[in-house]
């Protein structure tokens, strides 16, 4: 680094900035990604040298309690989805109808807008609002109501998914100054309407519209600024006593949005445009695909493609994974990333790969298949990924040998409670609640979903879908659902503590840092994880 104008305000400030920028990738290479982690590294450095630091060393941080910008937020938008408040069915008018008819309909039905039917089947819906009609009347009082709806309607209609959390819709409305949104289902069919009036009672802080901010972020730095708010948002929701499964769903949604945005930026940065004959989809795998990611995530993603342009796609995937790593989602240590050739395949190659997984008994094949069955498309041609997953599920249902191996794998539970009801701890005084807790639960739920042909992805949704089935012991089902909720909450609470003090988050918890009442709940949950075996039944039989 070149030092210029030493001992001047501008020169020293510029040198400090350049040193900081050079330091960031070196910290990232050591697994240090947050300010708290950097401060913890400073403390450990001082402790390692018995307090004998260079004369120029400065104590740059305090170990006092952190003050968080999102100390309290209205949790309703995080607890409820668009379908919970939308107006359905949607009110639709023909494009050639007169404004007079549109106004009559709005007044009679006491609504503020109508969706405009597309002129062609492949065209998007539009929207006309009461304000549009008032503006038309103001511009031409005599003839305005004789105009057609399509002459003043807005195309295309902005939409959100019915399964989106309300906070995402709220942020989109506020950021883009929309007063109305269409609501579509997973297949893109218009199913309802959402207005500012629907959300008026839901007040939210400026920092909660994370998904929409990601959509608007122009580059990697802006994405990183948005991403760093995630832990504070999760902490605020914990303070509001939001169900940890819902918090995991929110975090996972942000991982998916971030991955999609990283793919868009990577594609834009490519020197050559995307080949005309290339179709592809980016898939998020594992816990984020299931909607169960917490704050100790790394990258689990893949690509399916069709057509020509694999060289271009490989370069794009490398850049996408690098962007995610720069923002704060580390590279997967197991190599489950789209930049790896074995996780970037054509549709035909993926089907061959799935067939190979189903026909072999290698533990690694079972693990890879497990990750894959939770795949969720987040960018590109969604149909490619949906069809692949549908075919894979159908093939797995017809592979009893593979299902038996998956069942045996899920039932191999490592007990976390030892003699006299004590927790089994490692040398650091912690216990891994993934291996001995949530892993057998989500693995068992995945096996049951494949057996019964369920399309649900999340563990809770898969288990909920089994309610009332005669071949499923219902008492044990309820125990597993509650155990899953408790374990996710305990892990999330520990992760927030670790993040605040600069310890990289993980699924390992320290029982001494858990409230006594929560320790009892944790013990109950771990003792009831074995109920997964009752749900799965005898794998040999």
C-alpha positions in Angstrom: 0.0 0.0 0.0 1.4 3.3 -1.0 1.6 5.9 1.8 1.1 9.5 0.7 0.7 12.7 2.7 1.7 11.0 6.0 0.5 12.8 9.1 -2.2 14.8 7.3 -5.9 14.1 7.9 -6.6 13.2 4.3 -3.5 11.1 3.8 -3.9 9.1 7.0 -7.6 8.6 6.4 -6.9 7.3 2.9 -4.2 4.9 4.2 -6.5 3.6 6.9 -9.2 2.9 4.3 -6.8 1.1 2.0 -5.4 -1.0 4.9 -9.0 -1.9 5.9 -9.9 -3.0 2.4 -6.7 -5.1 2.1 -7.5 -6.6 5.5 -11.0 -7.8 4.6 -10.1 -10.7 2.3 -7.4 -11.9 4.7 -9.9 -11.9 7.6 -12.4 -13.8 5.4 -9.8 -16.4 4.6 -9.5 -17.0 8.3 -13.2 -17.3 8.7 -13.7 -13.9 10.3 -16.7 -12.2 8.7 -18.2 -9.8 11.3 -16.9 -6.9 13.4 -17.7 -9.0 16.6 -15.6 -11.9 15.3 -12.7 -9.5 14.5 -12.9 -8.0 18.0 -12.9 -11.6 19.5 -9.7 -12.3 17.4 -8.1 -9.2 18.9 -8.9 -10.4 22.4 -7.5 -13.8 21.7 -4.4 -12.3 20.3 -3.9 -10.2 23.4 -4.5 -13.3 25.6 -2.1 -15.4 23.6 0.8 -12.9 24.2 0.0 -12.6 28.0 -1.0 -9.0 27.5 2.4 -7.9 26.0 1.2 -6.1 22.9 3.2 -3.6 20.8 3.3 -0.1 22.1 1.0 1.1 19.3 -1.7 -1.4 20.1 -5.1 0.2 20.9 -8.1 -1.3 22.6 -10.7 -0.7 19.9 -13.8 -2.3 21.4 -15.8 -2.6 24.5 -17.3 -5.8 26.0 -20.4 -4.0 27.2 -23.9 -5.0 26.0 -24.5 -4.4 22.3 -27.3 -2.0 21.2 -29.3 -3.3 18.3 -31.2 -1.2 15.8 -34.0 -3.7 15.7 -34.5 -4.0 19.5 -38.3 -4.2 19.0 -40.3 -4.7 15.8 -43.9 -5.5 15.1 -43.8 -9.2 14.6 -47.1 -9.6 12.8 -45.6 -9.3 9.3 -43.1 -12.1 10.2 -45.8 -14.4 11.6 -48.3 -14.1 8.8 -48.3 -14.7 5.0 -49.9 -12.8 2.2 -52.7 -15.4 1.9 -53.8 -14.6 5.5 -54.9 -11.0 4.7 -55.4 -10.9 0.9 -58.8 -10.3 -0.6 -60.0 -13.3 -2.7 -61.1 -14.0 -5.3 -59.6 -11.2 -7.3 -62.0 -8.7 -8.9 -61.3 -8.7 -12.7 -62.7 -6.5 -15.5 -62.5 -6.9 -19.3 -60.0 -4.5 -21.0 -62.6 -3.1 -23.3 -65.1 -2.2 -20.6 -65.8 1.5 -20.1 -64.5 3.5 -17.1 -68.2 4.1 -16.2 -68.6 0.4 -15.7 -65.3 0.1 -13.8 -66.4 2.9 -11.5 -69.8 1.4 -10.8 -68.1 -1.9 -9.9 -65.6 -0.3 -7.6 -68.4 1.6 -5.8 -70.8 -1.3 -5.6 -68.2 -3.7 -4.2 -66.5 -1.2 -2.0 -63.0 -1.8 -3.3 -60.3 0.5 -4.6 -59.0 -1.3 -7.7 -59.8 -3.9 -10.4 -57.4 -6.2 -12.2 -57.6 -5.9 -16.0 -57.9 -9.1 -17.9 -55.0 -9.5 -20.5 -55.9 -9.0 -24.1 -54.0 -12.2 -25.0 -53.6 -15.5 -23.0 -49.8 -15.0 -22.9 -50.0 -11.3 -21.8 -49.9 -10.1 -18.2 -52.8 -8.8 -16.1 -53.0 -5.1 -15.5 -54.6 -2.9 -12.9 -56.9 0.1 -12.7 -57.5 2.0 -9.5 -60.0 4.6 -8.2 -57.2 7.2 -8.4 -56.6 6.3 -12.1 -60.3 7.0 -12.8 -60.3 10.3 -10.8 -57.3 11.5 -12.8 -59.0 10.6 -16.0 -62.1 12.5 -15.0 -60.0 15.5 -14.0 -58.3 15.5 -17.4 -61.5 15.2 -19.4 -64.7 15.6 -17.3 -67.1 15.2 -20.3 -65.8 12.1 -22.0 -63.6 10.3 -19.4 -66.2 7.7 -18.4 -66.6 6.7 -22.0 -63.0 5.6 -22.3 -62.0 2.0 -22.2 -60.3 0.5 -19.1 -57.2 -0.6 -21.0 -56.6 3.0 -22.2 -55.6 4.1 -18.7 -54.7 0.8 -16.9 -51.2 0.0 -15.8 -49.5 -3.1 -17.3 -48.0 -5.4 -16.1 -49.6 -6.0 -12.7 -47.0 -6.1 -9.9 -47.5 -9.3 -7.9 -46.3 -11.2 -4.8 -46.7 -14.9 -4.0 -49.5 -16.0 -1.7 -46.9 -17.8 0.5 -44.7 -14.7 0.9 -44.5 -13.3 4.4 -46.2 -10.0 4.9 -43.0 -8.2 5.6 -41.8 -8.8 2.1 -45.0 -7.5 0.5 -44.9 -4.5 2.9 -41.4 -3.6 1.9 -42.2 -3.9 -1.8 -45.2 -1.6 -1.5 -43.3 1.0 0.5 -40.1 0.9 -1.6 -41.8 1.1 -4.9 -44.7 3.3 -3.7 -47.3 0.7 -4.7 -50.8 0.9 -3.2 -52.0 -2.4 -4.7 -50.5 -5.7 -5.6 -51.8 -8.8 -7.2 -51.3 -12.1 -5.5 -50.4 -15.3 -7.4 -50.0 -18.9 -6.4 -46.9 -21.0 -7.1 -48.1 -21.7 -10.6 -48.4 -18.0 -11.4 -52.3 -18.0 -11.3 -53.8 -14.8 -10.0 -55.6 -15.7 -6.8 -56.1 -12.4 -4.8 -55.4 -8.8 -4.2 -53.4 -7.0 -1.5 -53.7 -3.3 -0.7 -52.2 -0.8 1.6 -55.4 -0.9 3.6 -54.8 -4.6 4.3 -51.5 -3.7 5.7 -52.3 -0.4 7.4 -52.6 -2.0 10.8 -49.2 -3.6 10.4 -46.5 -1.1 11.3 -42.9 -2.0 10.6 -39.5 -0.5 10.9 -37.5 0.6 7.9 -35.0 -2.2 8.4 -37.4 -5.1 8.0 -38.0 -5.1 4.2 -34.9 -7.2 3.6 -36.1 -9.2 0.5 -37.2 -6.1 -1.3 -34.0 -4.3 -0.5 -32.1 -7.3 -2.0 -34.2 -7.0 -5.2 -33.2 -3.3 -5.4 -29.5 -3.7 -4.5 -27.4 -2.6 -7.4 -24.2 -4.5 -6.6 -22.3 -6.7 -4.2 -21.6 -4.0 -1.6 -25.3 -3.0 -1.3 -26.3 -6.6 -0.9 -23.8 -7.0 1.9 -25.2 -4.0 3.7 -28.7 -5.5 3.5 -27.5 -9.0 4.5 -25.8 -7.8 7.7 -29.2 -6.8 9.1 -30.4 -10.4 9.2 -29.1 -11.3 12.6 -30.6 -8.2 14.2 -34.0 -8.9 12.6 -33.8 -12.5 13.9 -32.9 -11.2 17.4 -35.9 -8.9 17.4 -38.2 -11.7 16.4 -36.9 -13.9 19.2 -37.6 -11.0 21.6 -41.1 -11.0 20.2 -41.5 -14.7 20.9 -42.1 -15.6 17.3 -42.1 -19.3 16.5 -38.5 -20.3 15.7 -39.8 -22.3 12.7 -41.2 -19.1 11.3 -37.9 -17.3 12.0 -36.1 -20.1 10.2 -38.5 -19.7 7.3 -37.8 -16.0 7.1 -34.0 -16.5 7.2 -34.3 -19.2 4.5 -36.3 -16.9 2.4 -33.6 -14.3 2.6 -31.0 -16.9 1.7 -33.0 -17.8 -1.4 -33.5 -14.1 -2.3 -29.8 -13.4 -1.8 -28.9 -16.4 -4.0 -31.2 -15.3 -6.8 -29.8 -11.7 -6.6 -26.3 -13.0 -6.7 -27.1 -15.0 -9.8 -28.6 -11.9 -11.5 -25.5 -9.8 -10.7 -23.2 -12.6 -11.8 -25.1 -12.9 -15.1 -24.9 -9.1 -15.6 -21.2 -9.0 -15.0 -20.4 -11.7 -17.6 -18.4 -10.3 -20.6 -20.8 -12.1 -23.0 -24.6 -12.2 -22.8 -26.3 -15.4 -22.0 -26.4 -17.8 -25.0 -29.7 -17.6 -26.7 -30.4 -21.3 -26.6 -29.4 -21.8 -22.9 -32.1 -22.3 -20.3 -31.1 -22.8 -16.7 -32.3 -22.7 -13.1 -30.4 -22.0 -9.9 -31.6 -24.3 -7.0 -31.0 -23.8 -3.3 -30.5 -27.1 -1.5 -30.5 -28.4 2.1 -31.9 -26.4 5.0 -32.6 -23.3 3.1 -34.5 -25.3 0.5 -36.6 -26.7 3.3 -37.1 -23.3 4.8 -35.2 -24.2 8.0 -31.9 -22.3 7.7 -30.7 -20.5 10.9 -27.7 -18.2 11.2 -24.9 -20.7 10.7 -25.4 -21.3 7.1 -23.1 -22.0 4.2 -23.7 -22.3 0.5 -25.7 -25.3 -0.8 -26.8 -24.7 -4.4 -26.9 -26.3 -7.8 -27.8 -25.6 -11.4 -29.9 -27.5 -13.9 -29.6 -26.4 -17.6 -30.8 -27.3 -21.0 -29.3 -26.2 -24.4 -25.9 -24.9 -25.4 -23.7 -22.6 -23.4 -22.1 -24.7 -20.6 -18.8 -22.8 -20.7 -20.7 -19.5 -20.1 -22.8 -21.1 -17.4 -19.7 -22.5 -15.6 -18.1 -19.0 -15.4 -21.4 -17.5 -14.2 -21.7 -20.1 -11.5 -18.1 -19.4 -10.2 -18.9 -15.7 -10.0 -22.3 -16.3 -8.3 -20.6 -18.5 -5.6 -17.9 -15.9 -5.1 -20.5 -13.1 -4.7 -22.3 -15.1 -2.0 -19.0 -15.7 -0.2 -18.1 -12.0 -0.3 -21.4 -11.0 1.1 -21.2 -13.4 4.0 -22.5 -16.8 3.0 -19.4 -19.0 3.1 -18.4 -21.5 0.5 -19.6 -25.0 1.3 -16.8 -27.1 2.8 -18.4 -30.2 1.2 -18.3 -28.6 -2.3 -22.1 -28.6 -2.8 -22.1 -25.5 -5.0 -23.1 -24.7 -8.6 -19.5 -23.9 -9.5 -18.6 -27.6 -9.1 -19.3 -29.6 -12.2 -21.1 -32.4 -10.4 -23.6 -29.9 -9.0 -24.1 -28.2 -12.4 -25.7 -30.6 -14.9 -28.1 -30.8 -17.8 -31.6 -32.1 -17.1 -30.6 -35.4 -18.7 -27.4 -35.7 -16.7 -29.3 -34.9 -13.5 -31.7 -37.7 -14.1 -28.9 -40.1 -14.7 -27.3 -39.0 -11.5 -30.5 -39.4 -9.5 -30.9 -42.9 -10.9 -27.3 -43.7 -9.8 -28.0 -42.4 -6.3 -31.1 -44.6 -6.0 -29.3 -47.7 -7.2 -26.3 -47.6 -4.9 -25.8 -47.9 -1.2 -22.8 -45.6 -0.7 -23.5 -43.3 2.4 -22.3 -40.3 0.4 -24.9 -41.1 -2.3 -27.6 -41.1 0.4 -26.3 -37.8 1.7 -26.3 -36.2 -1.7 -29.7 -37.5 -2.5 -31.0 -36.2 0.9 -29.8 -32.7 0.1 -31.1 -32.8 -3.4 -34.7 -33.8 -2.5 -35.1 -30.5 -0.7 -34.1 -28.5 -3.8 -36.0 -25.2 -4.3 -35.6 -23.2 -7.6 -34.9 -19.5 -6.9 -33.7 -18.1 -10.3 -34.1 -18.8 -14.0 -36.4 -21.4 -15.6 -38.2 -22.7 -12.6 -40.0 -25.4 -14.6 -36.7 -27.2 -15.3 -36.1 -27.6 -11.6 -39.7 -28.5 -10.7 -39.9 -31.2 -13.3 -36.6 -32.7 -12.2 -37.6 -32.8 -8.5 -41.0 -34.3 -9.4 -39.3 -37.0 -11.5 -36.8 -37.7 -8.7 -39.5 -38.1 -6.1 -41.5 -40.4 -8.3 -38.3 -42.5 -8.9 -37.5 -42.6 -5.2 -41.0 -43.8 -4.4 -40.4 -46.8 -6.7 -37.0 -47.6 -5.1 -37.7 -49.6 -1.9 -34.0 -50.5 -1.4 -33.0 -46.8 -1.4 -35.9 -45.9 0.9 -34.9 -48.6 3.3 -31.3 -47.2 3.4 -32.7 -43.7 4.0 -34.9 -45.1 6.8 -32.0 -46.8 8.5 -29.9 -43.7 8.2 -32.6 -41.5 9.7 -33.1 -44.0 12.5 -29.5 -44.1 13.5 -29.9 -41.6 16.3 -26.9 -40.6 18.4 -28.2 -40.2 22.0 -27.4 -36.7 23.4 -28.5 -37.7 27.0 -26.2 -39.9 29.0 -26.3 -41.6 32.4 -28.3 -40.0 35.1 -30.0 -37.7 32.5 -26.9 -35.6 31.9 -26.1 -34.0 28.6 -23.3 -35.5 26.5 -20.8 -32.6 26.0 -17.6 -32.3 23.9 -14.3 -31.0 25.2 -15.6 -27.4 24.9 -18.6 -28.1 27.1 -21.0 -28.0 24.1 -23.3 -30.4 22.4 -24.3 -30.6 18.7 -28.0 -30.3 18.5 -28.0 -31.0 14.8 -26.4 -34.4 14.9 -28.4 -35.6 18.0 -31.5 -33.5 17.5 -32.8 -31.9 14.3 -30.9 -34.2 11.9 -32.9 -37.3 12.6 -36.1 -35.3 12.6 -35.7 -33.7 9.2 -34.2 -36.9 7.8 -37.2 -38.9 9.0 -39.7 -36.4 7.7 -38.0 -36.5 4.3 -38.2 -40.3 4.2 -41.9 -40.2 5.2 -42.6 -37.6 2.5 -41.0 -39.8 -0.2 -42.9 -42.8 1.0 -46.3 -41.0 0.9 -45.6 -39.0 -2.2 -45.8 -35.6 -0.4 -44.7 -32.5 -2.2 -44.1 -30.4 0.9 -40.5 -29.3 1.5 -40.3 -28.1 5.1 -40.1 -30.6 7.9 -43.0 -29.2 9.8 -45.2 -29.2 6.7 -44.2 -32.8 5.9 -45.1 -33.9 9.4 -48.3 -31.9 9.5 -49.4 -33.6 6.2 -49.2 -36.9 8.1 -51.8 -36.0 10.7 -54.8 -38.3 10.7 -53.1 -41.1 8.8 -53.9 -44.5 10.3 -50.4 -45.9 9.7 -48.7 -43.0 11.5 -48.7 -43.0 15.4 -50.2 -39.6 16.1 -48.9 -39.1 19.7 -45.3 -39.6 18.5 -46.0 -37.3 15.6 -47.0 -34.5 18.0 -44.0 -35.1 20.1 -41.6 -34.8 17.1 -43.3 -31.6 15.9 -42.8 -30.0 19.4 -39.3 -31.3 19.7 -38.4 -29.8 16.4 -39.7 -26.4 17.4 -37.8 -26.5 20.8 -34.5 -27.5 19.2 -34.6 -24.9 16.5 -35.3 -22.2 19.2 -32.5 -23.3 21.4 -30.0 -23.4 18.5 -31.1 -20.0 17.3 -30.8 -18.5 20.8 -27.2 -19.8 21.1 -26.3 -18.5 17.7 -27.4 -15.0 18.6 -25.3 -15.1 21.8 -22.3 -16.3 19.8 -22.7 -13.7 17.1 -22.9 -10.9 19.6 -19.6 -11.9 21.2 -17.7 -12.7 18.0 -17.9 -16.5 18.0 -18.9 -18.0 14.6 -22.4 -19.5 15.0 -23.0 -23.2 14.7 -25.5 -25.9 15.9 -23.4 -26.5 19.0 -24.9 -25.1 22.2 -23.6 -24.7 25.8 -26.2 -25.9 28.3 -24.8 -23.6 30.9 -25.9 -20.6 28.9 -29.5 -21.8 28.6 -32.1 -20.8 31.1 -33.0 -23.6 33.6 -36.6 -23.9 32.2 -35.2 -24.1 28.7 -32.7 -26.8 29.8 -35.6 -28.9 30.9 -37.5 -28.3 27.6 -34.3 -29.2 25.8 -33.9 -32.4 27.7 -37.5 -33.3 27.0 -37.0 -32.6 23.2 -33.8 -34.7 23.0 -35.4 -37.6 24.9 -38.3 -37.6 22.4 -36.3 -37.4 19.2 -36.2 -41.2 19.3 -40.0 -41.1 18.5 -38.8 -40.7 14.9 -38.1 -44.4 15.0 -41.8 -45.1 15.8 -42.9 -42.9 12.9 -40.5 -44.7 10.4 -41.4 -48.2 11.6 -39.2 -51.2 10.9 -37.0 -50.5 7.8 -36.5 -54.2 7.2 -40.2 -54.9 7.3 
